[in-house]
Amino acid sequence: MFKVQKLRDDAIIPSRAHPEDAGLDIHCVDSFTLLVGEYKLVHTGIAIEIPKGYEAQIRPRSGLAVKQGITVLNAPGTIDSNYRGEVGVVLINLGSAPSTFKQGDRIAQMVFARVDLSELTEVDTLNKSTRGTSGFGSTGV
């Protein structure tokens, strides 16, 4: 079970626009304008409690991205299961005009995902693979 707490009376609990949607819409609690190239930590007025073994991913809304060039700067942002503070969203305006948001506007979406809490083991060498150390662009354009 995932729990949510309003930190402000005017906060909006995240919800899905359609029952089958993967993401829950996240709303801002303050009005603001993002100038071209500007980024800002946007407050949501909510905190969440996530069970161990899960995370919440904060992702851009496709409509904001395609229509205004607004995206989540650290997409996807991760909220760990042990975090209990306010959910914040770092938005950036990569568009060609300032974008204004009103209190209650949808600014991002939240998707819950399972997390494998594996541990790393330090070794002196790694097993060889067919790819080896070939990196960025090594399989063609």
N, C-alpha and C positions, 0 to 999 in steps of 0.2 A: 504494500500500500504506500502510495506517495501522498504526503501531507503538505498542505499549503496554508500559510498564515498571512492575513492582511496586516501590514505594518502601518497602513494609513486607511482611514475610512473610505477614501475615494479610490482606492486601488481596485483593479478588476482582476478577478481570478482567471487564470489562463483557461481557455476552452478551445475545442475543435469547431471549425466552421461547419464541418460535415462529420458524421459519426465515424467514418472510415479513415479520416485524415490521420497521418502519422504525427503531424505537428500540432501543438496547442498554441494558439495566438497569444502573444505577450503584448501588453499595453503599457504606455508611458503614463506617469502620474503628473507630469509637468508639461506645460507648453514650451516649445523652443524652436529655434531656427538653426539649421545647419547650413553654413556657407559652403561654397564650392571648395573642396579640399579639406574641409574642417572635420574633425572627429570629436566625439563627446561621449562620456559615460552617462547613459540615460537611466534614470531611476524608474523602477516598476512598482514599488510599494509592497512587494511580496517577499516572503522567505519560504523556502521549501525544505522538507525533510525527505531525503532519498534513502531507501534501504541500501545497506552494504551490498556491494556487487553490482550496483547500477550507477549511472551518471545521467545528468541532464545535459544535452547539447543545445546550445543557442545558435540558431541558424538564421540566415537572411530570409526575408519574405520575397518571393519571386516577383510579385507585382511591384514592390518598391524598387527592386533592382532594375527591372526592365523599363519601368516608366520614369524613374527619377534618378537612377544611378546610386541608390542608397543601399549599403550592405553592412554586414557585421564585420568589423575590422579584424577580429581574431577568430573568424569563422572556421570550424565551429568552436564556439567558446564552450568550455567544460565547467560544469558545476559538480564538484565531488560530493560523495555521500556524507561526508563529515562537515560540510559547510552549512551554517545556519544563518548567515547574514542576508541582507537584502540582495535579490537578484538584480544585477546591473547588466546593461547591454551597451557595448561600445559600437556606436554607429559611425559611419564615415560617408560623406557625400562625394562620390566620384562622378557625379553628373555635371551638367553644364549650367545649372541655375541653383540658387538657394532653395532649400526645402523647409517648409514650416509644418510643424506637428502640433496638434492640439491635445490637451489633456484627454486621455482615454483612447488615443489613436493606437492602432496595431503597429508595432515596430519590428517585431521579430517572431520567430516561432521556437518552441521548445520540444525536443524529442528525447524520450528516455531510451537508454540503451544499456544492455548488460556489459559489464566490464570484467575481463579476465584478470584477476589479481595475481598473475604469475610473477615469479621472482627471477632475476638474472643471476647467472652463474658465470664468474670470470674464468676464462680459459686462456691458454697460451696461443692456440691456433683454432681456426674454424674449419669445418669440413668443406671441401671444394665443391663447387657447383658449376653447371654449364655456363652460367652467366659470369661468374667470378666477380671482379670488381668493376665491370662495365656499368657506368652510371647514366646520368641524364642524357637522353638522345641516343643511347647506344643501340636501340632497336629500330631506328629510323625516325623520320619526321611524321 
